[in-house]
Amino acid sequence: MSKSYNICLDVGGTKVLGVIFDENREIVYRLKKRSKGKGNSAQNVEEVIISVVEEMIEESGIDKSKIHAIASCAPGVIDQDAGIVLFTPNLPWRDYDIRSAMEKRFGVPFYIGNDVNLGVLGEYKFGAGRGYKNIVGFFVGTGMGGGLILNGELYTGNRFKAAEYGHMILDPEGPLCNCGQRGCLEAFSSKQGMSAYVRQQVSRGRQSMLAEHVTEGVFRSKHLKKALAAGDPVAVEAVDRACHYLAVATGNMINTFSPDLVIYGGGIIESMGDLFLEKILSEVDRYCMPSIRSTVDIRNAALGDDSVIYGDLALIEGVTA
């Protein structure tokens, strides 16, 4: 009998999520483990990934001979063709040939791509993007990621560095971004950007329910939701500001690419329901040409936290079809 299971991984700075898909694209097993992250070695992170795969196979009772392929995402710049992680900001990988290590260990093909690229690919193949051929995806989380589907293909640009439009500069004199520039979309609209705004306002003597949650990093989405429900003025301002710049960035992308669809995904979008979408829709028309805007749909991602997992599956199927 032919092999009929695919293993798909979502590798982040603090966790590794793994799932097993059967031949009907149904998830039959799921496992999440903490990764050691930035302060540990490349080998140790690799070992966490391997342990997730091995535990899933063992606990699911699936024969190893039935595993067809393994795919993963990771944040950063990834040579998708060679299976090499060139750079990732939250993991200790630089020019790291993870494909060779995984294929040697498990004896099946291994594929890897950028997390947001694969998130948009997953939505294109299995989620909100089905039926569309040109898609702009914004994924809003701790940072800000982007992904592009152009003419039915994932666009990765020269050396797989395309779609970093979280770092399009919207105000050259705006807040400092982690990339070193000022006024990037990420510096306004990500968790980092919103948390920085809250800290700034608190430092000026204003009160906010989020104050204690941003002293050493970014707020958790549940704390933002609670503050918004209570009408916390600083929290409301932070979200309004984030959505304003997302609307401006969306307008720029609509004018540039004339996509069929714009998708918003990521942890913040998932946790806030339609709040961000409604605020963006209320003003995006100001920032794009009416004749182009009239042919663009705008919606939230449909697959939630599993967008990148399904992108892994799409990567496997696209390569092996």
N, C-alpha and C positions, 0 to 999 in steps of 0.2 A: 504494500500500500504506500502511496506517495506521502511525503511529508506534508503536514497540513496545519502547522501552528507557527505563528510569528510572535516574537517577543519584542515589545516596544518600550523604550525607556525615556523618562524625562529627568535629565540630570541638571540640578541646580546648585547654587552655592551652599545650600544647607540640607538638601534632601535628594534622594533618588527614588523616583516612582517607576514601578515596572508593571506592565500588564501582559497577559498572554491572550492573543486573538486566535480563535479557531478559523476554519476554512470559510465560515459564514460571516466573518468580520465581527463576531460576537466576543466580548471580553469574558473569558472564562476564569481568569485569576488576576488578582491585583495585590501588590505589596509596595509599601513605602518604608524607606529607611533613611535615617539621618546620614549625611555625608560629613566628612571631616572638614571640608571647606578649604578656605584660603590658607590657613596656617599649617596645612599638612602637605605631604609630598604627593607628587603625581601618582606614584605607585600605590599609596594608601587609598586615594580616591578610586583608582582602578580596582582595587581589591573590594571596596564597598560595592561597586557596580557588579563585579563578578559574583559577589555573595548574594546580591539580589537575584540575579539570573539563576544561580544554582539553587537557591531556596525556593524560587517559584517553580522550577522544574520538579524539585523533590516533593514539595507540598501539594502541587497539583496532580501528581501521579502520572504526568505525561512522559512517555518514553522519549529520551533525548533524540532518538533517530527520527522522531516526527517533527522536530523543530526545523523549519524551513530557512529562517533568517532572523537576524537581530538588527534592530535600528535604534538609534538614540538621537536626542537633541542635546545641545549644550549652549549656554550663552557665549557670545563672542564671535570671532572670525574663524571660520572653519572651511578648509578645503574639502568640499563635499565629494569631489571626484576621488581624491587620494585618501580620504578618511583621516585627515590630520587636523588636529586642533592647533591653529596657528597662534591664537591668543584668546584668553578668556579672563575677564576682570575678577571673577569671583571664585576661580579654581586655580590650582597650581599647575596649569598646563601651558607650555610654550613649545610650539612646533612638535606636538606630541602625537606620535603615530599610534593612536588607540585602535585603529582598525586591525593592524597586524597582531596586537596583543589579544584582542577579542577573538579573532579568527583562529589564532593558534590555540586558544583555550577551548573554544567550543566547536570548532570544525565546521562552521556554517558562515555564509556571507554576513558581513557587518557593514552597516551604513550609518553615517552621522551627518547632521546639518545644524545650522543655527536654529535656536529655539523658536524665535518669532517667525522666521521664514517658514519653518515647519508648521507652526500654529496656523498661519494663513493658508498654507497648502492643505492642512487638514480641513479647514473650513471650506475651502474650494472643492475638495473631493467629496466630503461627507457631511458638511454642515450648512451654514447660512449662505455659502458661496456656490452651492450647486446650481448649475445652469448658467453661470456667468463666466465670461472669458477674460475680463480685465478687472482686477480687484486691488484696491489699496487697503491695507490692514494696519491699524494702530493698536498696539497692545500696551495697555497702561498698567503698570505695576510699581514696584520700587523704583525702577527706571522707566524708560520709554523705548519700546521696540517697534520696528516697522517691517512689513513684508509686502512684496509685489507679485501679483500674477499678471503677466502680460501675454495676450493672445494664447491663453490656455497653458502657459508655461511659467514655472517659478523663475523669477528674474533675480539673479545673484550678482550680476555685474562683473567688473574686472576683479579677478582674484577673490571673488565671493564676498566683496565688501559693500555691496549695494544695500539700499533701503534703510540706511541709518538716519532716517528723517526725524528721529527723536532729537537729532542734533542740527536740524535746520534752525538758523538764527532768525528769530522773530523780533528781537530788540537788541541791537549791538551794545546798548548800555544797560541791559537787564541783569538779572541775578547771575552769579557765577555758577557754571555747570561743572560737574565732575570731569568733563572732557577737557576743561581748561578755557573754553570759550564763555562768552556771556550771552544771556538771552536765548538759549536753546529752548526748544519745546519741552525737553525733559526738565529743565530748570523751573518751568512754570507748572507743568501739568502732571508730573509723576508724583508718587508718594514722597519722594525726596524733595521735590519742588514745593509741594503743598506743606510739608512739614517745616521746611525752611521758612516759608511765609509765616506760619504760626509762631515759630521761634522769634522771628523779627518783630511781630506785633506784640508778643508777650514782653520782649525786651524793652518795648516802648511804654510799658506799664498797663497794657490792656489785659483783661481777664479772658481766659478760655478754658473750657473743659479739656482741651487737648494739651494744655501746657505740660502736664506731668508726663504725657506720653511721647513727647518729642524732644525731651531734654538730652537723650543720648542716641537718637536715631529717628526712625520714622514711626508714625502712629500705625496701629493695626486697624484694619477696615472696620471692625466692630466698634471701635472707639469713635471713629469718624461718623458712623451711622448714628450712634447715640448722641453725639454733639449736634448733628444736623437735626435730629428729631426734637431736640430741646431748643432749637433756634439759636444756637451759639453763633454770635455775629462773626467772629473770626473764622470759624469753620465754614460758615456760609460763604464768606468772602474768598476763602482759599479755594473752594470748589467752583465758585463762579469764575474766578480768575483762571483756574485750570481749564474749564470748559470754554472760556472765551478764546484762549490760545489754541485749544484743540480745534475750534471752529475756524480760526484763521489758517491754521496748518492744513485743515481739511480743504478749505477753499483753494489754497495754493496747489494742493495735490490734484484736485478736480480740474483746475485750469491747466495743469501741466500734462496730465495723462488722460483726461476724459474717460475715467473708468466706468464700467457698468455698475460697480458696487464699491462702497466704502464700508468696512467692517471695523467695529471697536471690540476689542477683547482684552484679556488680562485680568489680574486679580481684582483691581479696583472696579472695573466695569462689571465683572461677575458679581461682586458683593453689593454693588449699589443698584442693581436692577436697571430700570430705564432712566434713572435720574440724570446721569451724564448725557445719555442720548438725547433726552428731551431738551436739555439746556443747549447742547450743541446745535440741534435742529432749529432752535429758536433764533439763531443768529448766523448760521453758516451761509445763508443766501447772500449776505452782505459782502462776502469775500470771494465770490466766484461769478463768472459770467453766466447770466440767466440761460443763454442758449445751450451751455454745457451742463449746467446744474439740472436742467429739465430732463436729462436722460440718465441721471445717476440715482441709484437707490442707496440709502444709508440705513444701516441696522447694526444691532449687536451680534456678536458671535453666538452660535447656537450650541457649541459643544463644551462650553465652560472650561474647566481645568483640563479637560481631555483633548483640547484642540491640538496640542503638540503631539500627543500620543497617536492621534489619528493621522497627523502629518507624517510621523514615523512610518505608519502603515502605508500611506500613500507613496512614500519614498521607496519602500521595499517593492510595492506593486509596480511602480513606474520603472524601476530598474530591471525587475525580473519578468515583466509582462512579455 
